[in-house]
Amino acid sequence: MEVGYSRKLHYAAVLMKNLYQLALGILVWWLLGAGFGLGETSDNGFIGKWYFAGDEWEGTIRYLDAAKFGFFGMIVVFSINIPCVEKVQLTVQMLYTGFIMAFAYPVIVAWGWGEGWLYDREKNFRDPGGCGTIHLLAGAWGLMAVFIGGKRHNYEPSQFKTSSPTIISLGLFLFAIGQFMVTMSQAGDLGSAMKALWNSWLAGGSCCLTVTILGTLRIKDLDWTINTALEGFIAGVIAVASCATNTEGWDAFCIGWFVGIFVAAAIRLERWFKVDDVAHTIAWQFVGPFIGVILCGFFDQTEGVFHHGNGKQLGIQVLGAVVISAWGFFFSAIMFGVLRVLNLLRIPDEVQDNGLMSAIVSWTGFKSAPKVIS
């Protein structure tokens, strides 16, 4: 997806950078993140405190858990990369990769999927598919990257064409399939996994059609139509993940339709204000997941308001959505804000114009190549 949304002057450098991020993310997750996220939580339920650097993994399922939840964490990192396309320095992307995989993401894992305060016996926050734990966290960081990172140099939407709609389509479909696997992997049995898969398809299709219809009113550009359709589909798949294992088909359809209204409105607002968010990640990875986490409190088959629930689950879902968003906003605003003030955040204007492939890469980021005098 990130390659597809980059211009041709940049996209090959993205592949190199993503490999660096994957290598670093695995390392810090093994050293710190897996222990903070999956270890036995402290007395206040804030963070895990055991099993760092593979300690006491032998003969247990912790290798499996570490691999699975580590993969989920890298989804957070790579999702944040997309709104940073062509703007944010390599060193900054490595910095937030390490911080997210070592601390920011593991804490949310401990809260929502472990034995932390948000998922204890009294609260029981529901998010088995990672709508909030993965995507809302990524969306909060991405929103800050868009607004603090600013617009690319000489930014004019009509002049910034992506390298390949084909690659974007492939990336979004692979992203959707990956989300199917995430949601299904958290189901307790085969029947629940199949229900999660079916509900994900329904919500994705419903949201896709809603976003396409509302997002393309009076806009006939084919690239715009393709992108809104794809972004609408993945928004629906993500939004239903909080309750895909414990809801029915009509509920999934309604979740996709309802989320689609908000996602389409967010996409239109981004276009209206010429926000430099190349893939509209604010819409489908912040607005969509935020609404999706809350809708679980309405449509959950056991405790949802529309299924004879007393509203307690709805309150817990709202609390979870707000807390996860605030957690992401807090750290991303500090990191991106400080680096922007120090003039360390953005790729130099000349490199943005000429392309990353023409730049010199070092531990201090991308720099302009020296001009050759003939």
Summary of the structure (lengths in Angstrom):
residues: 374
radius of gyration: 20.4
end to end distance: 39.0
largest distance: 78.2
contacts: 1425
relative contact order: 0.14
helix: 70%
strand: 3%
